[in-house]
């Protein structure tokens, strides 16, 4: 098998990676928001601010869950099967390496 990729192969490889990259970035951002709100919540002394931060934390948790559910449904994320996740990550790494080699 040739290590060079045709234009069609490149387009097929990049499209799912674009969706995966966007979803992964969103998931990481949501995780970061959860952490940030949780820390801020433990640092505030004002009940009114605490109430607002708790609402924001709940929203961040819900957002994280929706993104994770989307990724699981679309086979981008395999949190319940480490072997599948490792295989998925290796496949994406191989594709990225092939893309780098074709340039």
C-alpha positions as CSV (number, residue, x, y, z in Angstrom):
1,X,0.0,0.0,0.0
2,X,1.3,3.4,-0.9
3,X,2.0,5.9,1.9
4,X,1.0,8.9,-0.3
5,X,-2.6,10.0,0.0
6,X,-4.8,11.0,-2.9
7,X,-6.8,14.2,-2.8
8,X,-10.0,12.2,-2.2
9,X,-8.4,10.2,0.6
10,X,-7.2,13.5,2.2
11,X,-10.7,15.0,2.1
12,X,-12.2,11.9,3.6
13,X,-9.6,11.9,6.3
14,X,-9.9,15.6,7.2
15,X,-13.7,15.9,7.4
16,X,-14.2,13.6,10.3
17,X,-11.1,15.0,12.0
18,X,-12.6,18.5,11.7
19,X,-15.7,17.3,13.5
20,X,-13.7,15.4,16.0
21,X,-11.3,18.3,16.6
22,X,-14.2,20.7,17.2
23,X,-16.1,18.4,19.5
24,X,-12.9,17.6,21.4
25,X,-12.1,21.2,21.8
26,X,-15.6,21.9,23.0
27,X,-15.5,19.0,25.5
28,X,-12.1,20.2,26.9
29,X,-13.5,23.7,27.2
30,X,-16.6,22.5,29.0
31,X,-14.4,20.5,31.4
32,X,-12.3,23.5,32.1
33,X,-15.5,25.6,32.8
34,X,-16.7,23.0,35.3
35,X,-13.3,23.1,37.1
36,X,-13.2,26.9,37.1
37,X,-16.8,27.3,38.4
38,X,-16.2,24.7,41.0
39,X,-13.1,26.5,42.3
40,X,-14.8,29.9,42.1
41,X,-17.7,28.5,44.0
42,X,-15.5,27.3,46.9
43,X,-13.7,30.6,47.0
44,X,-16.7,33.0,47.3
45,X,-18.1,34.2,50.5
46,X,-21.2,36.0,49.2
47,X,-24.4,33.9,49.1
48,X,-25.7,35.8,46.1
49,X,-22.5,35.2,44.1
50,X,-22.4,31.6,45.2
51,X,-26.0,31.1,43.9
52,X,-25.0,32.6,40.5
53,X,-21.8,30.4,40.3
54,X,-23.8,27.3,41.2
55,X,-26.2,28.0,38.4
56,X,-23.2,28.5,36.0
57,X,-21.6,25.3,37.3
58,X,-24.9,23.3,36.7
59,X,-25.0,24.7,33.1
60,X,-21.4,23.8,32.5
61,X,-22.0,20.3,33.7
62,X,-25.1,19.9,31.5
63,X,-23.1,21.3,28.5
64,X,-20.3,18.8,29.1
65,X,-22.8,16.0,29.3
66,X,-24.4,17.0,26.0
67,X,-21.1,17.2,24.2
68,X,-19.9,13.9,25.6
69,X,-23.2,12.2,24.6
70,X,-22.8,13.6,21.1
71,X,-19.2,12.3,20.8
72,X,-20.2,8.9,22.2
73,X,-23.2,8.6,19.8
74,X,-20.9,9.5,16.9
75,X,-18.1,7.1,18.0
76,X,-15.7,10.0,18.6
77,X,-15.3,9.2,22.3
78,X,-15.3,5.8,24.1
79,X,-15.2,6.6,27.8
80,X,-16.5,3.1,28.8
81,X,-14.1,1.0,26.8
82,X,-10.4,2.0,27.2
83,X,-9.3,-0.5,24.4
84,X,-11.7,1.1,21.9
85,X,-10.6,4.6,22.9
86,X,-6.9,3.7,22.6
87,X,-7.6,2.1,19.2
88,X,-9.5,5.2,18.1
89,X,-6.7,7.5,19.3
90,X,-4.1,5.4,17.4
91,X,-6.1,5.5,14.2
92,X,-6.4,9.3,14.4
93,X,-2.6,9.6,15.2
94,X,-1.8,7.4,12.1
95,X,-4.0,9.6,9.9
96,X,-2.3,12.7,11.2
97,X,1.1,11.3,10.6
98,X,0.1,10.3,7.0
99,X,-1.2,13.8,6.4
100,X,2.1,15.3,7.7
101,X,4.1,12.9,5.5
102,X,2.1,13.8,2.4
103,X,3.1,17.5,2.7
